[in-house]
């Protein structure tokens, strides 16, 4: 059974949360850090895909009115709204690992199914829906994105637990015309779902799917140094966040 590092590390500043994602991927790619699972949340934020147009995907006036932070991540995919009712899960692994896919896009299926399996332990009949989402009751509860470097891959995703769907619809106008309805677990289940139990269930799904064991760890000094550098040089600036 392979040992992976577990990070329950989140920052109040959403720009730092994204900077940490990149820093951990770089460290794993350079064999300075082990394969890693990370759980984290953002305060009210709109997280834009690497190549998306902010003006098309986001209602900037509503974001300003509601105090919603806008940040561009380095992975592809669509724009998402996040608050403390959403749990982000991230998986960093070296490409030499047996679970690494030959076709990079298959990473969505690999981990989407594992996360959906984890939700089964909560009594939630979720399923992976290609190309990159997890559904519950036919509605989207998780969207996945990925980034591949030479020797490592990151796959991360959202999980809407108790997200404010009204604000989501206001700040992301494209969702109103989407063919796929977005929902959250507590709305569908009509009960509260403790965050700690959700994390534990996802871990169980990952561990049982791929014969791994996670051990709680922390960010290394080099990861924090890289995250702080990218935060100041890239993620906290308008040049990166509003480039499209």
C-alpha positions as CSV (number, residue, x, y, z in Angstrom):
1,X,0.0,0.0,0.0
2,X,1.5,3.3,-1.1
3,X,1.7,6.2,1.4
4,X,0.4,9.7,0.2
5,X,0.5,13.0,2.0
6,X,-2.7,14.6,3.2
7,X,-3.0,18.3,3.4
8,X,-5.9,20.0,5.2
9,X,-4.5,23.4,4.3
10,X,-6.6,26.4,3.3
11,X,-5.9,30.1,3.5
12,X,-8.3,33.0,4.0
13,X,-6.9,34.6,0.9
14,X,-8.1,32.8,-2.2
15,X,-5.2,34.1,-4.3
16,X,-2.9,32.2,-1.9
17,X,-5.0,29.0,-2.2
18,X,-4.4,28.9,-5.9
19,X,-0.7,29.8,-5.5
20,X,-0.4,26.8,-3.2
21,X,-2.0,24.5,-5.8
22,X,0.7,25.5,-8.3
23,X,3.5,25.3,-5.7
24,X,2.6,21.7,-4.7
25,X,2.4,20.6,-8.3
26,X,5.8,22.0,-9.0
27,X,7.2,20.3,-5.9
28,X,5.7,16.9,-6.8
29,X,6.9,17.3,-10.4
30,X,10.5,17.9,-9.1
31,X,10.3,15.0,-6.8
32,X,10.6,17.3,-3.8
33,X,7.2,16.3,-2.3
34,X,5.3,13.0,-2.3
35,X,2.0,12.3,-4.0
36,X,-0.5,14.4,-2.2
37,X,-4.2,14.9,-1.5
38,X,-5.3,18.3,-0.5
39,X,-8.6,19.7,0.9
40,X,-9.3,23.4,1.0
41,X,-12.0,26.1,0.7
42,X,-12.3,29.6,-0.5
43,X,-14.2,32.6,0.9
44,X,-16.8,34.0,-1.6
45,X,-14.9,33.8,-4.9
46,X,-15.3,33.3,-8.6
47,X,-12.5,31.1,-9.9
48,X,-12.0,31.5,-13.7
49,X,-10.5,28.8,-15.9
50,X,-7.1,29.5,-17.3
51,X,-8.2,30.6,-20.8
52,X,-11.7,31.9,-20.1
53,X,-13.0,35.4,-20.8
54,X,-14.0,37.1,-17.6
55,X,-16.3,39.5,-19.3
56,X,-18.3,36.5,-20.9
57,X,-18.3,34.2,-17.8
58,X,-18.6,36.6,-14.9
59,X,-21.0,39.5,-14.0
60,X,-18.4,41.9,-12.7
61,X,-20.9,44.4,-11.4
62,X,-22.6,41.8,-9.2
63,X,-19.2,40.6,-7.9
64,X,-18.2,44.1,-7.0
65,X,-21.6,44.7,-5.3
66,X,-21.4,41.4,-3.3
67,X,-17.7,41.6,-2.5
68,X,-16.8,38.4,-4.4
69,X,-13.2,38.0,-5.2
70,X,-12.2,37.1,-8.8
71,X,-9.2,34.9,-9.5
72,X,-7.9,33.0,-12.5
73,X,-6.5,29.5,-11.9
74,X,-3.7,27.9,-13.9
75,X,-5.8,24.9,-14.9
76,X,-8.4,24.8,-17.7
77,X,-12.1,24.2,-17.5
78,X,-15.0,26.5,-16.7
79,X,-15.7,29.2,-14.2
80,X,-17.0,28.3,-10.7
81,X,-18.3,30.1,-7.7
82,X,-16.9,29.1,-4.4
83,X,-17.8,29.8,-0.8
84,X,-17.3,27.9,2.5
85,X,-20.2,25.6,1.5
86,X,-17.9,24.2,-1.3
87,X,-15.1,21.8,-0.7
88,X,-12.2,21.8,-3.1
89,X,-10.3,18.5,-3.4
90,X,-6.9,18.3,-5.2
91,X,-4.8,15.3,-6.2
92,X,-1.1,15.6,-7.1
93,X,0.8,12.6,-8.3
94,X,3.8,11.7,-10.3
95,X,3.3,10.4,-13.8
96,X,5.4,7.3,-13.0
97,X,2.7,6.2,-10.6
98,X,0.7,3.1,-11.8
99,X,-2.6,5.1,-11.7
100,X,-1.3,7.7,-14.1
101,X,-3.3,7.5,-17.4
102,X,-1.7,7.3,-20.8
103,X,-4.3,9.8,-22.1
104,X,-4.2,12.8,-19.8
105,X,-8.0,13.5,-20.2
106,X,-8.6,10.1,-18.6
107,X,-7.5,11.6,-15.3
108,X,-11.1,13.0,-14.9
109,X,-12.6,9.5,-15.1
110,X,-10.0,8.0,-12.7
111,X,-10.6,10.5,-9.9
112,X,-14.2,11.4,-10.7
113,X,-15.2,7.8,-10.1
114,X,-13.1,7.6,-7.0
115,X,-14.7,10.7,-5.5
116,X,-18.2,9.5,-6.5
117,X,-17.4,6.2,-4.8
118,X,-16.4,8.0,-1.6
119,X,-19.7,9.8,-1.6
120,X,-21.5,6.5,-1.6
121,X,-20.3,6.1,2.0
122,X,-22.5,9.1,2.8
123,X,-25.5,7.4,1.2
124,X,-25.2,9.6,-1.9
125,X,-25.7,7.9,-5.2
126,X,-23.3,10.1,-7.2
127,X,-21.8,9.2,-10.6
128,X,-19.0,10.5,-12.8
129,X,-20.4,12.1,-16.0
130,X,-17.9,12.6,-18.9
131,X,-16.0,14.6,-19.7
132,X,-15.4,16.2,-16.3
133,X,-18.2,16.4,-13.8
134,X,-19.9,14.4,-11.0
135,X,-23.6,14.4,-10.8
136,X,-26.2,13.6,-8.1
137,X,-29.9,13.2,-9.0
138,X,-28.9,14.2,-12.6
139,X,-27.5,17.5,-11.4
140,X,-24.0,18.8,-11.3
141,X,-22.3,18.8,-7.8
142,X,-18.7,18.8,-8.9
143,X,-16.6,20.1,-11.8
144,X,-13.1,18.8,-12.5
145,X,-10.0,20.5,-14.0
146,X,-6.4,19.3,-14.5
147,X,-2.9,20.3,-15.4
148,X,-0.1,18.1,-16.6
149,X,3.6,18.8,-16.2
150,X,6.5,16.7,-17.5
151,X,6.6,14.4,-14.4
152,X,3.4,15.2,-12.5
153,X,-0.3,15.8,-12.9
154,X,-2.8,17.7,-10.8
155,X,-6.5,16.9,-10.9
156,X,-8.7,19.1,-8.7
157,X,-12.4,19.6,-8.4
158,X,-15.2,21.3,-6.5
159,X,-17.8,19.7,-4.3
160,X,-20.9,21.7,-3.7
161,X,-22.1,20.8,-0.2
162,X,-24.1,23.9,1.0
163,X,-23.1,26.6,-1.5
164,X,-25.3,29.6,-1.9
165,X,-26.8,28.8,-5.3
166,X,-28.6,32.1,-5.5
167,X,-25.3,34.0,-5.5
168,X,-23.8,31.4,-7.8
169,X,-26.5,32.2,-10.4
170,X,-26.1,36.0,-10.0
171,X,-22.3,36.1,-10.5
172,X,-22.2,33.4,-13.2
173,X,-24.8,34.4,-15.8
174,X,-23.9,31.5,-18.1
175,X,-25.2,29.0,-15.6
176,X,-28.7,30.3,-16.1
177,X,-28.6,29.1,-19.7
178,X,-26.7,25.9,-19.0
179,X,-28.2,22.5,-20.0
180,X,-26.9,21.0,-16.8
181,X,-28.5,22.1,-13.6
182,X,-26.2,22.8,-10.7
183,X,-27.1,21.8,-7.1
184,X,-25.5,21.0,-3.7
185,X,-25.7,18.0,-1.5
186,X,-27.6,19.5,1.4
187,X,-30.3,20.8,-1.0
188,X,-30.8,17.4,-2.5
189,X,-30.6,15.4,0.8
190,X,-32.5,18.0,2.8
191,X,-30.1,17.6,5.7
192,X,-26.8,18.9,6.9
193,X,-23.6,17.1,5.7
194,X,-20.6,17.7,8.1
195,X,-17.5,18.7,6.3
196,X,-15.3,16.4,8.3
197,X,-17.4,13.4,7.2
198,X,-17.3,14.5,3.6
199,X,-13.5,14.7,3.6
200,X,-13.2,11.3,5.3
201,X,-15.6,9.7,2.8
202,X,-13.7,11.1,-0.2
203,X,-10.4,9.8,1.3
204,X,-12.0,6.4,1.8
205,X,-13.1,6.3,-1.9
206,X,-9.6,7.2,-3.1
207,X,-7.8,4.8,-0.7
208,X,-10.0,1.9,-1.6
209,X,-10.0,2.6,-5.3
210,X,-6.2,2.8,-5.7
211,X,-4.8,1.0,-2.7
212,X,-3.2,4.1,-1.1
213,X,-3.0,5.3,2.5
214,X,-2.9,9.0,3.3
215,X,-1.0,10.4,6.3
216,X,-1.6,14.0,7.5
217,X,1.3,16.3,6.6
218,X,2.0,19.9,6.0
219,X,3.4,22.2,3.3
220,X,7.2,22.2,3.0
221,X,9.3,25.3,3.4
222,X,10.0,25.2,-0.3
223,X,6.4,24.9,-1.2
224,X,5.5,27.9,0.9
225,X,8.4,29.9,-0.6
226,X,7.2,29.1,-4.1
227,X,3.5,29.8,-3.2
228,X,4.4,33.2,-1.7
229,X,6.5,34.1,-4.8
230,X,3.7,33.2,-7.2
231,X,1.2,35.0,-5.0
232,X,3.0,38.3,-5.3
233,X,4.3,37.9,-8.9
234,X,1.2,36.4,-10.4
235,X,-2.0,35.5,-8.6
236,X,-2.7,38.6,-6.6
237,X,-2.3,40.9,-9.6
238,X,-4.8,42.1,-12.2
239,X,-2.5,41.3,-15.1
240,X,-3.0,37.6,-14.6
241,X,-6.5,37.6,-13.3
242,X,-8.0,39.9,-16.0
243,X,-5.8,39.0,-19.0
244,X,-8.8,37.7,-21.0
